[in-house]
Amino acid sequence: MLRVCLKGANSAARKCLCGNGVPLHPLQQCRSYTSGGSGSSAGKIVAASVFTVGGGVGGTILYANWDPKFRANVEKSIPYSDQVFGLALGPAAPPPVINKPRKVEPVQISSMSEVWKDSKQPKAKEVEKKAEQPDAEGPPAPAPQETLEAAAKCTECEHEPAVKERPEGEVAARLAEQDKAEQDLLTSLSSNLEDALGSTAKVTLQAIGAQEAALQAIAQHTHQLREAMEAEAPPDKKSTQWRVLEDALSERSRSVDEAGAAVLRAKAELDKLRGVIDGAKHLKIAAARPSILAAEENLHSMVVDLDSVVTRVQTAQSEAKIVSQYSELVNEAKAQFQKELNSITPEIQANWKGLTGKLTQDDLNSLIAHAHRRIDQLNRELAEQRVREQIHIDSALEQQKLEDKKALEVAISTALEHNREQMRLEQEKKVEETREVMEAEMRTQLRRQAAAHTDHLRDVLKVQEQELRSEAEEILNSSLMEKETEYRRLTQDQLDSFTLDMNAAYARLKGMEEAIDSHVIAEEEARKAHQLWLSVEALNYTLKTAALNDPTEPLEGAVQAIKESCAEDEFAQALATALPSESLSRGVYSEASLRARFYAIRQLARRVALIDETRNSLYQYFLSYLQAMLLFEKAQEAPPAKLSAEDLDTFKLLSYAAYSLEHGDLELAAKLVNQLKGESRRVAQDWLKEARLTLETKQVVSLLSAYANAVGLGTTMAP
Amino acid sequence: MSEKELGKKLDRCLADSAVKLGAGLGLGIVFSVVFFKRHTWPVAFGLGMGLGMAYTNCQNDLRAPYLILRNIKEQ
């Protein structure tokens, strides 16, 4: 039947295989198909996933490009995304820098006041310095310019200041411009002045030189004239003298002309210079004034020199005039004399130049007579002259006085003019000085004012600052107090809640600890119980290790284990000690082995059923054997609840015991076997002992296990 | 084991009886040969003695547990 089944199974299996053989290939094909299909579908899936991912990434990048906050968020949350964004979009724009104009304000105001001071300082410095140092203007101008620019920037970044004046920067710029224009003008002016001065000086010097030359020439001429007049040189020398005189005269006239021309030029130049100075004065630049003054002084001095020279020339000229007059007179007289001489001696063509020595006696006489006559005439004239001398002298004196007066007047007028000029110049200088001083004072006053203004500003600002600070402090304090109370409240709340939580937690912890402790205890108990149970189980197990006809292993180890595991359990200890020592040392037989053994014992007990103390001969043995052979009893008979007298028969007992054994009741069997008497008993003694041991051990073990179970149950059933 | 005791005893009995018998036989034979001119009766006697001794031994052996031994000192 099995073979048939196998065959059937084989055939069935084979059929199955064959059945699937046909679709195997198509299955394979299908599989390939499906793998292809699955491949395509896999490809589709891959493509779809790629698209999704790419779409997600692209969308993220686009949105990040549009919304920087989102970009920042993504960069924060996903590492290395900032690199991706940098690659795709470029670096993120930095967040806009928040200006703090408020803090800049007070600083800038003071700086602006400083700027004011600075802008004034350069101006003062300008005026104080000489105009020949225009360069110093440069650095202070750019320096205030920079601060001005900063101030300008400040004004830009500030909102509308409440002050409605022109912005300081503009004013300062304008001032700077003005200063620069002034400076340029000044430089041009000074250059002009210098040029004019230079040219004028040159011309004047030229004129003076010419005048000096003229003077020299005049002096020379007069000197020579006088010499010619006074000296009675021989006629040939006289002619040379007169020639020299003529040269001198021509020289003089030339030099005088030259001097005159030079003087005219000089005067023209001086006028030009004056014009320039006036123009400069009209420009009214304070800085130019000293130069103007200097120019004026120069002019004045030049004029003075020129005038002095001119006067000298004039005096020389007048002297020369006198001398020339004198010479003219002398020439007249001489001419007269000559004429007279000629009239007397007409044949002699006396010429002063070619006065020969050819003179006859008559001529000489006539000449002497003429001379005498002339002398008489001259004496008469002299007397007349003497008479008129005084008148002439008076008239001359008068004339001279008049002329002197005139000259004096002229001189006085010129001197006055010069003095006036000088005084004017001095006055102007003084005015200039005072002006400078005034200006300086004004500057200082202005500076003081500015300083006062800045001080006032500073004070006001300080006061304002104080006020604002106090206000702010107040606000700060109030808000701080608020915040502090809030904070305190919050902390208190927190603390309270925390304390509550802590208390709760502590209580829970305590509870938990207690629970844990109890659990620990319970677990300990449980563990012990478990251990006990385990050891009891081990004991049980060792009980089971009984092979047929061999006792179990000695229970000592297990019992020792039990004893260890339940060190403080008296019951268990007692039980453990209650085990019979033989079971400990040698082990016990199992019920099965006892049962098996029983049959042998039964047989034997049946055979020696007749033997007891009284009957124990060999014959009895034989008889007993015979009885055993011939007597049949039930193999197993259920023992009654109560044993009666006739139940105490060996055979019956044995059958009862067999029955109980068969039904697993070793105890009853042992009890029944215990009722045997005689040799049967002796024969069954060992078995009985073993059975008793086994029963005892089993009892103890069962008790122990029950106890362990109970304990374990009790521990596991913790509330 | 107590149940094996009987078996051992019986084994001893048999062995003893065999020995006794053998010895009796032997002695009988010897006696018969030596002393009694090959009569069979010493053999039988010997055998019988042997058997008897064996029997007795066996019996004594089997009875041994039931003997109440008196202590000599008790006297």
Interface residues (C-beta under 8 A of the other chain):
Chain A: R597 A600 I601 L604 R607 V608 I611 D612 E613 N616 S617 L618 Y621 E679 R682 V683 A684 Q685 D686 W687
Chain B: M1 S2 E3 E5 L6 Y55 C58 Q59 L62 R63 P65 Y66
